[in-house]
Amino acid sequence: MVNKRVRCPYCASLRTKKKGKQGSRQRYGCSDCRKRFQLKRTNTKSAQRLWNAYAREKQTLKELANKYGKSHVWVRKRLDSVEIPIAISEPRETVIITDTTFWGRRYGVLVFRSWTLRQNIWWGEVETEKVAHYHYARKILEGRGWTFTAAVVDGRRGLANVFKDIPVQVCQFHQLQTVTKYLTRRPKTDAGKALRTLALTLTESDEVTFTNALVNYERKWQNFLQEKTIILGLKRPQYTHKNVRSALRSLKTNLVNLFTYQRYPLLNIPNTTNSIDGYFAGLKKKVAQHHGLRRDRRYKVISELLNRS
């Protein structure tokens, strides 16, 4: 039987020998630096239970310190010692849902979620939401062997081009949010009211019906949409109803990808990103319980929650 080789914590030498016991713990001596030491006693199971209570059950440092009769510093050190094993699924074909959520203005997490597996398969920290980040994430996953049969995105400008070689579905809920951003929930003009009423039929309509309705709307309100106003100081007249025009342009631009799920019924593509958006809502509630976290510790909690989706 070969004795387990113990490395010296002071000089990293393997020339160590047993030097008797102190209590129930074995002591060692280093032949190089002549120092004596004991191996640190670790209890990974208790640390993991502590971590689960902190990250998943939303117990705070103060609550855990009172529960175990320790200081918050002791609890923090135990939590920092826990390593999170990443659950890696076997690469396969999948419909992907992707989106980014933010905590404040300069910290966000980009997530790729498999609609087929109902599991998050990749995530990473970002400071701003850029199309390049989605290109990067896709390249990583495809390098691991994943194959995307379709993608569901939130309609951000240029994002559909990341997946231009596969069917892309723009989230209909995000499209309605964009229309509401321009028109508000209570438009003042008749044209705005008519366009919002049309947009609200999006989830219950089909591509042909909605396209025809959009063409009829534009024909009916053509003169209204073309109205211009002369503004002092500007050389050219400006469109009077910019918000209505912007809402209409958004619908026309994304129309090609708003009904992809109907054109490919065998792929079982969802028409919204609700699967990941709803997950973000629960994620933020749990992270908010631990306010004031340092960035690396916050990401560790986020990774724990995303990893066990």
Short mmCIF file of the C-alpha atoms (twelve columns), coordinates in Angstrom:
data_MODEL
# 
_entry.id   MODEL 
# 
loop_
_atom_site.group_PDB 
_atom_site.id 
_atom_site.type_symbol 
_atom_site.label_atom_id 
_atom_site.label_alt_id 
_atom_site.label_comp_id 
_atom_site.label_asym_id 
_atom_site.label_seq_id 
_atom_site.Cartn_x 
_atom_site.Cartn_y 
_atom_site.Cartn_z 
_atom_site.pdbx_PDB_model_num 
ATOM 1   C CA . MET A 1   0.000   0.000  0.000   1 
ATOM 2   C CA . VAL A 2   1.447   3.368  -1.078  1 
ATOM 3   C CA . ASN A 3   1.181   6.185  1.402   1 
ATOM 4   C CA . LYS A 4   -0.564  9.331  0.209   1 
ATOM 5   C CA . ARG A 5   1.958   12.055 -0.573  1 
ATOM 6   C CA . VAL A 6   1.300   15.306 1.238   1 
ATOM 7   C CA . ARG A 7   2.533   18.641 -0.146  1 
ATOM 8   C CA . CYS A 8   3.958   21.244 2.213   1 
ATOM 9   C CA . PRO A 9   1.750   24.367 2.297   1 
ATOM 10  C CA . TYR A 10  4.821   26.593 2.894   1 
ATOM 11  C CA . CYS A 11  7.333   25.512 0.211   1 
ATOM 12  C CA . ALA A 12  5.216   23.096 -1.888  1 
ATOM 13  C CA . SER A 13  7.720   20.333 -1.307  1 
ATOM 14  C CA . LEU A 14  6.629   16.687 -1.349  1 
ATOM 15  C CA . ARG A 15  9.392   15.689 1.069   1 
ATOM 16  C CA . THR A 16  7.119   15.484 4.072   1 
ATOM 17  C CA . LYS A 17  6.868   12.953 6.860   1 
ATOM 18  C CA . LYS A 18  4.361   12.143 9.552   1 
ATOM 19  C CA . LYS A 19  5.250   13.633 12.927  1 
ATOM 20  C CA . GLY A 20  2.694   12.085 15.231  1 
ATOM 21  C CA . LYS A 21  -0.785  13.371 16.070  1 
ATOM 22  C CA . GLN A 22  -2.171  16.340 17.920  1 
ATOM 23  C CA . GLY A 23  -5.550  15.340 19.208  1 
ATOM 24  C CA . SER A 24  -7.289  13.536 16.376  1 
ATOM 25  C CA . ARG A 25  -5.394  15.313 13.598  1 
ATOM 26  C CA . GLN A 26  -2.235  14.053 11.902  1 
ATOM 27  C CA . ARG A 27  0.786   16.345 11.966  1 
ATOM 28  C CA . TYR A 28  3.464   16.513 9.249   1 
ATOM 29  C CA . GLY A 29  6.986   17.876 8.979   1 
ATOM 30  C CA . CYS A 30  8.746   19.200 5.873   1 
ATOM 31  C CA . SER A 31  12.321  18.040 5.263   1 
ATOM 32  C CA . ASP A 32  13.090  21.102 3.117   1 
ATOM 33  C CA . CYS A 33  11.776  24.107 5.059   1 
ATOM 34  C CA . ARG A 34  11.730  22.300 8.444   1 
ATOM 35  C CA . LYS A 35  8.245   23.525 9.243   1 
ATOM 36  C CA . ARG A 36  5.465   21.491 10.767  1 
ATOM 37  C CA . PHE A 37  1.829   21.677 9.747   1 
ATOM 38  C CA . GLN A 38  -1.562  20.026 9.827   1 
ATOM 39  C CA . LEU A 39  -3.850  19.505 6.882   1 
ATOM 40  C CA . LYS A 40  -6.845  21.788 6.893   1 
ATOM 41  C CA . ARG A 41  -10.003 20.058 7.912   1 
ATOM 42  C CA . THR A 42  -12.728 20.671 5.390   1 
ATOM 43  C CA . ASN A 43  -16.333 19.615 5.506   1 
ATOM 44  C CA . THR A 44  -17.609 20.058 1.991   1 
ATOM 45  C CA . LYS A 45  -21.071 18.702 2.755   1 
ATOM 46  C CA . SER A 46  -21.796 21.246 5.480   1 
ATOM 47  C CA . ALA A 47  -20.400 24.045 3.308   1 
ATOM 48  C CA . GLN A 48  -22.615 22.928 0.446   1 
ATOM 49  C CA . ARG A 49  -25.682 22.913 2.711   1 
ATOM 50  C CA . LEU A 50  -24.770 26.418 3.830   1 
ATOM 51  C CA . TRP A 51  -24.420 27.518 0.205   1 
ATOM 52  C CA . ASN A 52  -27.758 26.003 -0.819  1 
ATOM 53  C CA . ALA A 53  -29.504 27.826 2.021   1 
ATOM 54  C CA . TYR A 54  -27.839 31.077 0.979   1 
ATOM 55  C CA . ALA A 55  -28.260 30.940 -2.807  1 
ATOM 56  C CA . ARG A 56  -31.432 28.928 -3.301  1 
ATOM 57  C CA . GLU A 57  -33.419 29.429 -0.099  1 
ATOM 58  C CA . LYS A 58  -32.636 33.157 0.056   1 
ATOM 59  C CA . GLN A 59  -31.271 33.117 3.606   1 
ATOM 60  C CA . THR A 60  -29.051 36.098 4.366   1 
ATOM 61  C CA . LEU A 61  -25.628 36.144 6.017   1 
ATOM 62  C CA . LYS A 62  -27.173 37.409 9.255   1 
ATOM 63  C CA . GLU A 63  -29.794 34.651 9.304   1 
ATOM 64  C CA . LEU A 64  -27.203 31.943 8.654   1 
ATOM 65  C CA . ALA A 65  -24.843 33.374 11.267  1 
ATOM 66  C CA . ASN A 66  -27.622 33.275 13.885  1 
ATOM 67  C CA . LYS A 67  -28.642 29.773 12.810  1 
ATOM 68  C CA . TYR A 68  -25.147 28.302 13.183  1 
ATOM 69  C CA . GLY A 69  -24.039 30.500 16.091  1 
ATOM 70  C CA . LYS A 70  -21.127 31.934 14.118  1 
ATOM 71  C CA . SER A 71  -20.062 35.340 12.877  1 
ATOM 72  C CA . HIS A 72  -20.984 36.624 9.422   1 
ATOM 73  C CA . VAL A 73  -17.257 36.538 8.573   1 
ATOM 74  C CA . TRP A 74  -17.175 32.777 9.255   1 
ATOM 75  C CA . VAL A 75  -20.263 32.287 7.069   1 
ATOM 76  C CA . ARG A 76  -18.755 34.370 4.265   1 
ATOM 77  C CA . LYS A 77  -15.513 32.376 4.277   1 
ATOM 78  C CA . ARG A 78  -17.443 29.108 4.110   1 
ATOM 79  C CA . LEU A 79  -19.519 30.393 1.224   1 
ATOM 80  C CA . ASP A 80  -16.430 31.578 -0.650  1 
ATOM 81  C CA . SER A 81  -14.871 28.132 -0.290  1 
ATOM 82  C CA . VAL A 82  -17.690 26.431 -2.195  1 
ATOM 83  C CA . GLU A 83  -16.981 25.670 -5.832  1 
ATOM 84  C CA . ILE A 84  -19.919 25.424 -8.219  1 
ATOM 85  C CA . PRO A 85  -19.778 22.423 -10.553 1 
ATOM 86  C CA . ILE A 86  -21.211 23.354 -13.943 1 
ATOM 87  C CA . ALA A 87  -23.816 20.882 -15.163 1 
ATOM 88  C CA . ILE A 88  -22.795 20.183 -18.762 1 
ATOM 89  C CA . SER A 89  -25.445 18.580 -20.942 1 
ATOM 90  C CA . GLU A 90  -24.516 16.448 -23.896 1 
ATOM 91  C CA . PRO A 91  -24.513 18.629 -27.055 1 
ATOM 92  C CA . ARG A 92  -27.445 18.039 -29.390 1 
ATOM 93  C CA . GLU A 93  -29.867 19.754 -31.738 1 
ATOM 94  C CA . THR A 94  -32.015 22.334 -30.008 1 
ATOM 95  C CA . VAL A 95  -34.168 25.413 -30.434 1 
ATOM 96  C CA . ILE A 96  -32.382 28.231 -28.646 1 
ATOM 97  C CA . ILE A 97  -33.876 31.159 -26.721 1 
ATOM 98  C CA . THR A 98  -31.477 33.973 -25.915 1 
ATOM 99  C CA . ASP A 99  -31.714 37.257 -24.046 1 
ATOM 100 C CA . THR A 100 -29.805 39.533 -21.678 1 
ATOM 101 C CA . THR A 101 -30.929 40.810 -18.285 1 
ATOM 102 C CA . PHE A 102 -29.346 43.667 -16.357 1 
ATOM 103 C CA . TRP A 103 -28.697 44.680 -12.757 1 
ATOM 104 C CA . GLY A 104 -28.221 48.415 -13.046 1 
ATOM 105 C CA . ARG A 105 -26.764 50.027 -16.154 1 
ATOM 106 C CA . ARG A 106 -23.353 48.413 -16.416 1 
ATOM 107 C CA . TYR A 107 -23.816 44.824 -15.328 1 
ATOM 108 C CA . GLY A 108 -25.783 42.163 -17.140 1 
ATOM 109 C CA . VAL A 109 -25.813 38.451 -17.905 1 
ATOM 110 C CA . LEU A 110 -26.357 37.024 -21.382 1 
ATOM 111 C CA . VAL A 111 -28.079 33.625 -21.358 1 
ATOM 112 C CA . PHE A 112 -28.580 30.957 -24.006 1 
ATOM 113 C CA . ARG A 113 -31.416 28.626 -23.006 1 
ATOM 114 C CA . SER A 114 -32.364 25.389 -24.723 1 
ATOM 115 C CA . TRP A 115 -36.097 25.328 -25.380 1 
ATOM 116 C CA . THR A 116 -35.876 21.598 -26.103 1 
ATOM 117 C CA . LEU A 117 -34.180 20.749 -22.782 1 
ATOM 118 C CA . ARG A 118 -35.707 23.620 -20.753 1 
ATOM 119 C CA . GLN A 119 -32.173 24.243 -19.516 1 
ATOM 120 C CA . ASN A 120 -29.660 27.088 -19.584 1 
ATOM 121 C CA . ILE A 121 -26.655 25.889 -21.553 1 
ATOM 122 C CA . TRP A 122 -24.442 29.009 -21.534 1 
ATOM 123 C CA . TRP A 123 -24.235 32.373 -19.771 1 
ATOM 124 C CA . GLY A 124 -21.708 35.132 -19.351 1 
ATOM 125 C CA . GLU A 125 -21.242 38.604 -17.862 1 
ATOM 126 C CA . VAL A 126 -21.638 41.666 -20.083 1 
ATOM 127 C CA . GLU A 127 -21.521 45.400 -19.458 1 
ATOM 128 C CA . THR A 128 -23.645 46.313 -22.476 1 
ATOM 129 C CA . GLU A 129 -25.862 44.312 -24.810 1 
ATOM 130 C CA . LYS A 130 -24.098 44.016 -28.151 1 
ATOM 131 C CA . VAL A 131 -24.716 41.772 -31.141 1 
ATOM 132 C CA . ALA A 132 -21.049 40.722 -30.957 1 
ATOM 133 C CA . HIS A 133 -21.714 39.065 -27.584 1 
ATOM 134 C CA . TYR A 134 -24.329 36.811 -29.169 1 
ATOM 135 C CA . HIS A 135 -21.923 35.912 -32.001 1 
ATOM 136 C CA . TYR A 136 -19.326 34.983 -29.393 1 
ATOM 137 C CA . ALA A 137 -21.704 32.803 -27.367 1 
ATOM 138 C CA . ARG A 138 -22.973 30.985 -30.448 1 
ATOM 139 C CA . LYS A 139 -19.424 30.271 -31.603 1 
ATOM 140 C CA . ILE A 140 -18.539 28.775 -28.217 1 
ATOM 141 C CA . LEU A 141 -21.590 26.498 -28.118 1 
ATOM 142 C CA . GLU A 142 -21.188 25.308 -31.679 1 
ATOM 143 C CA . GLY A 143 -17.549 24.594 -30.920 1 
ATOM 144 C CA . ARG A 144 -18.744 22.291 -28.140 1 
ATOM 145 C CA . GLY A 145 -20.976 20.409 -30.570 1 
ATOM 146 C CA . TRP A 146 -24.355 22.110 -30.184 1 
ATOM 147 C CA . THR A 147 -26.550 22.511 -33.278 1 
ATOM 148 C CA . PHE A 148 -29.250 25.162 -33.421 1 
ATOM 149 C CA . THR A 149 -32.355 24.358 -35.447 1 
ATOM 150 C CA . ALA A 150 -34.047 27.709 -34.715 1 
ATOM 151 C CA . ALA A 151 -33.614 30.770 -32.507 1 
ATOM 152 C CA . VAL A 152 -36.006 33.014 -30.585 1 
ATOM 153 C CA . VAL A 153 -34.745 36.561 -29.975 1 
ATOM 154 C CA . ASP A 154 -36.131 39.766 -28.496 1 
ATOM 155 C CA . GLY A 155 -36.086 41.828 -31.693 1 
ATOM 156 C CA . ARG A 156 -32.980 43.897 -30.964 1 
ATOM 157 C CA . ARG A 157 -31.671 45.536 -34.131 1 
ATOM 158 C CA . GLY A 158 -29.191 43.267 -35.939 1 
ATOM 159 C CA . LEU A 159 -29.692 40.338 -33.590 1 
ATOM 160 C CA . ALA A 160 -31.548 38.228 -36.177 1 
ATOM 161 C CA . ASN A 161 -28.410 38.332 -38.341 1 
ATOM 162 C CA . VAL A 162 -26.556 36.282 -35.742 1 
ATOM 163 C CA . PHE A 163 -28.813 33.366 -36.688 1 
ATOM 164 C CA . LYS A 164 -29.485 34.241 -40.335 1 
ATOM 165 C CA . ASP A 165 -28.723 30.676 -41.471 1 
ATOM 166 C CA . ILE A 166 -31.563 29.187 -39.378 1 
ATOM 167 C CA . PRO A 167 -35.228 30.131 -38.761 1 
ATOM 168 C CA . VAL A 168 -35.500 33.132 -36.408 1 
ATOM 169 C CA . GLN A 169 -38.576 34.024 -34.376 1 
ATOM 170 C CA . VAL A 170 -38.834 37.557 -33.004 1 
ATOM 171 C CA . CYS A 171 -40.609 37.566 -29.653 1 
ATOM 172 C CA . GLN A 172 -44.144 38.830 -30.171 1 
ATOM 173 C CA . PHE A 173 -44.331 40.114 -26.608 1 
ATOM 174 C CA . HIS A 174 -41.237 42.277 -27.128 1 
ATOM 175 C CA . GLN A 175 -42.749 43.539 -30.367 1 
ATOM 176 C CA . LEU A 176 -45.851 44.670 -28.480 1 
ATOM 177 C CA . GLN A 177 -43.607 46.380 -25.941 1 
ATOM 178 C CA . THR A 178 -41.879 48.272 -28.747 1 
ATOM 179 C CA . VAL A 179 -45.218 49.437 -30.153 1 
ATOM 180 C CA . THR A 180 -46.323 50.525 -26.670 1 
ATOM 181 C CA . LYS A 181 -43.057 52.452 -26.214 1 
ATOM 182 C CA . TYR A 182 -43.919 54.620 -29.204 1 
ATOM 183 C CA . LEU A 183 -47.707 54.833 -28.869 1 
ATOM 184 C CA . THR A 184 -48.170 54.463 -25.081 1 
ATOM 185 C CA . ARG A 185 -51.084 52.434 -23.754 1 
ATOM 186 C CA . ARG A 186 -53.514 55.246 -24.548 1 
ATOM 187 C CA . PRO A 187 -52.656 56.829 -27.911 1 
ATOM 188 C CA . LYS A 188 -54.125 60.264 -28.476 1 
ATOM 189 C CA . THR A 189 -54.606 60.105 -32.263 1 
ATOM 190 C CA . ASP A 190 -57.087 57.879 -34.085 1 
ATOM 191 C CA . ALA A 191 -54.281 56.472 -36.215 1 
ATOM 192 C CA . GLY A 192 -52.313 55.565 -33.070 1 
ATOM 193 C CA . LYS A 193 -55.345 53.891 -31.519 1 
ATOM 194 C CA . ALA A 194 -55.988 51.892 -34.690 1 
ATOM 195 C CA . LEU A 195 -52.353 50.745 -34.896 1 
ATOM 196 C CA . ARG A 196 -52.250 49.668 -31.260 1 
ATOM 197 C CA . THR A 197 -55.519 47.738 -31.702 1 
ATOM 198 C CA . LEU A 198 -53.974 46.006 -34.712 1 
ATOM 199 C CA . ALA A 199 -50.764 45.190 -32.818 1 
ATOM 200 C CA . LEU A 200 -52.739 43.596 -29.961 1 
ATOM 201 C CA . THR A 201 -54.076 40.988 -32.434 1 
ATOM 202 C CA . LEU A 202 -50.539 39.819 -33.189 1 
ATOM 203 C CA . THR A 203 -50.518 36.747 -30.929 1 
ATOM 204 C CA . GLU A 204 -53.923 35.562 -32.136 1 
ATOM 205 C CA . SER A 205 -53.402 36.164 -35.848 1 
ATOM 206 C CA . ASP A 206 -51.583 34.433 -38.698 1 
ATOM 207 C CA . GLU A 207 -49.039 35.864 -41.081 1 
ATOM 208 C CA . VAL A 208 -51.339 36.417 -44.069 1 
ATOM 209 C CA . THR A 209 -54.144 38.010 -42.054 1 
ATOM 210 C CA . PHE A 210 -51.820 40.309 -40.099 1 
ATOM 211 C CA . THR A 211 -49.869 41.332 -43.213 1 
ATOM 212 C CA . ASN A 212 -53.058 42.252 -45.068 1 
ATOM 213 C CA . ALA A 213 -54.319 44.215 -42.070 1 
ATOM 214 C CA . LEU A 214 -51.023 46.112 -41.900 1 
ATOM 215 C CA . VAL A 215 -51.187 46.961 -45.621 1 
ATOM 216 C CA . ASN A 216 -54.788 48.149 -45.271 1 
ATOM 217 C CA . TYR A 217 -53.848 50.277 -42.271 1 
ATOM 218 C CA . GLU A 218 -51.014 51.965 -44.125 1 
ATOM 219 C CA . ARG A 219 -53.241 52.626 -47.134 1 
ATOM 220 C CA . LYS A 220 -56.020 54.082 -44.978 1 
ATOM 221 C CA . TRP A 221 -53.751 56.403 -42.973 1 
ATOM 222 C CA . GLN A 222 -51.295 57.259 -45.733 1 
ATOM 223 C CA . ASN A 223 -52.043 60.989 -45.746 1 
ATOM 224 C CA . PHE A 224 -51.848 61.151 -41.941 1 
ATOM 225 C CA . LEU A 225 -48.487 59.409 -41.929 1 
ATOM 226 C CA . GLN A 226 -47.085 61.732 -44.594 1 
ATOM 227 C CA . GLU A 227 -47.982 64.942 -42.755 1 
ATOM 228 C CA . LYS A 228 -45.014 67.225 -42.145 1 
ATOM 229 C CA . THR A 229 -44.374 70.245 -39.970 1 
ATOM 230 C CA . ILE A 230 -42.034 73.152 -40.639 1 
ATOM 231 C CA . ILE A 231 -39.796 73.803 -37.645 1 
ATOM 232 C CA . LEU A 232 -37.861 77.021 -37.306 1 
ATOM 233 C CA . GLY A 233 -34.114 76.478 -37.527 1 
ATOM 234 C CA . LEU A 234 -34.345 73.314 -39.602 1 
ATOM 235 C CA . LYS A 235 -33.892 73.317 -43.348 1 
ATOM 236 C CA . ARG A 236 -36.315 70.492 -44.060 1 
ATOM 237 C CA . PRO A 237 -39.848 69.876 -42.778 1 
ATOM 238 C CA . GLN A 238 -40.150 67.053 -40.205 1 
ATOM 239 C CA . TYR A 239 -42.764 64.318 -40.062 1 
ATOM 240 C CA . THR A 240 -45.520 65.391 -37.680 1 
ATOM 241 C CA . HIS A 241 -46.409 61.959 -36.280 1 
ATOM 242 C CA . LYS A 242 -42.983 60.401 -35.732 1 
ATOM 243 C CA . ASN A 243 -44.058 57.987 -32.995 1 
ATOM 244 C CA . VAL A 244 -46.811 56.429 -35.089 1 
ATOM 245 C CA . ARG A 245 -44.418 56.091 -38.011 1 
ATOM 246 C CA . SER A 246 -41.768 54.479 -35.767 1 
ATOM 247 C CA . ALA A 247 -44.252 51.932 -34.385 1 
ATOM 248 C CA . LEU A 248 -45.397 51.078 -37.907 1 
ATOM 249 C CA . ARG A 249 -41.827 50.781 -39.172 1 
ATOM 250 C CA . SER A 250 -40.953 48.414 -36.337 1 
ATOM 251 C CA . LEU A 251 -43.865 46.117 -37.249 1 
ATOM 252 C CA . LYS A 252 -42.966 46.188 -40.938 1 
ATOM 253 C CA . THR A 253 -39.263 45.521 -40.286 1 
ATOM 254 C CA . ASN A 254 -39.844 42.533 -37.973 1 
ATOM 255 C CA . LEU A 255 -42.830 41.148 -39.880 1 
ATOM 256 C CA . VAL A 256 -40.710 38.607 -41.730 1 
ATOM 257 C CA . ASN A 257 -39.723 37.008 -38.392 1 
ATOM 258 C CA . LEU A 258 -42.898 37.462 -36.351 1 
ATOM 259 C CA . PHE A 259 -44.626 34.309 -37.617 1 
ATOM 260 C CA . THR A 260 -41.678 31.948 -38.093 1 
ATOM 261 C CA . TYR A 261 -43.175 29.538 -35.554 1 
ATOM 262 C CA . GLN A 262 -46.169 29.039 -37.881 1 
ATOM 263 C CA . ARG A 263 -44.004 28.369 -40.950 1 
ATOM 264 C CA . TYR A 264 -42.030 25.609 -39.172 1 
ATOM 265 C CA . PRO A 265 -44.570 23.705 -37.049 1 
ATOM 266 C CA . LEU A 266 -42.382 20.582 -36.814 1 
ATOM 267 C CA . LEU A 267 -39.625 22.502 -35.018 1 
ATOM 268 C CA . ASN A 268 -41.952 23.435 -32.130 1 
ATOM 269 C CA . ILE A 269 -40.685 27.023 -31.934 1 
ATOM 270 C CA . PRO A 270 -42.197 29.251 -29.205 1 
ATOM 271 C CA . ASN A 271 -43.509 32.637 -30.322 1 
ATOM 272 C CA . THR A 272 -42.091 34.506 -27.302 1 
ATOM 273 C CA . THR A 273 -39.040 34.509 -25.045 1 
ATOM 274 C CA . ASN A 274 -41.287 34.069 -21.994 1 
ATOM 275 C CA . SER A 275 -39.440 30.894 -21.003 1 
ATOM 276 C CA . ILE A 276 -36.297 32.878 -20.270 1 
ATOM 277 C CA . ASP A 277 -37.951 36.177 -19.262 1 
ATOM 278 C CA . GLY A 278 -39.992 34.470 -16.562 1 
ATOM 279 C CA . TYR A 279 -36.844 32.771 -15.355 1 
ATOM 280 C CA . PHE A 280 -35.081 36.147 -15.140 1 
ATOM 281 C CA . ALA A 281 -37.864 37.477 -12.907 1 
ATOM 282 C CA . GLY A 282 -37.347 34.707 -10.344 1 
ATOM 283 C CA . LEU A 283 -33.584 35.030 -10.625 1 
ATOM 284 C CA . LYS A 284 -33.643 38.739 -9.789  1 
ATOM 285 C CA . LYS A 285 -35.843 38.193 -6.747  1 
ATOM 286 C CA . LYS A 286 -33.339 35.732 -5.277  1 
ATOM 287 C CA . VAL A 287 -30.304 37.864 -6.071  1 
ATOM 288 C CA . ALA A 288 -32.018 40.969 -4.635  1 
ATOM 289 C CA . GLN A 289 -32.184 39.207 -1.262  1 
ATOM 290 C CA . HIS A 290 -28.392 39.555 -1.057  1 
ATOM 291 C CA . HIS A 291 -28.030 43.272 -1.804  1 
ATOM 292 C CA . GLY A 292 -24.591 44.842 -1.801  1 
ATOM 293 C CA . LEU A 293 -22.757 41.794 -3.117  1 
ATOM 294 C CA . ARG A 294 -19.328 42.192 -4.607  1 
ATOM 295 C CA . ARG A 295 -19.377 41.570 -8.370  1 
ATOM 296 C CA . ASP A 296 -17.642 38.173 -8.293  1 
ATOM 297 C CA . ARG A 297 -19.874 36.942 -5.464  1 
ATOM 298 C CA . ARG A 298 -22.997 38.137 -7.226  1 
ATOM 299 C CA . TYR A 299 -21.995 36.284 -10.376 1 
ATOM 300 C CA . LYS A 300 -21.349 33.176 -8.302  1 
ATOM 301 C CA . VAL A 301 -24.926 33.294 -6.957  1 
ATOM 302 C CA . ILE A 302 -26.297 33.951 -10.452 1 
ATOM 303 C CA . SER A 303 -24.292 31.031 -11.859 1 
ATOM 304 C CA . GLU A 304 -25.614 28.738 -9.143  1 
ATOM 305 C CA . LEU A 305 -29.200 29.629 -9.997  1 
ATOM 306 C CA . LEU A 306 -28.712 29.448 -13.761 1 
ATOM 307 C CA . ASN A 307 -26.809 26.186 -13.481 1 
ATOM 308 C CA . ARG A 308 -29.664 24.448 -11.679 1 
ATOM 309 C CA . SER A 309 -32.436 25.599 -14.010 1 
# 
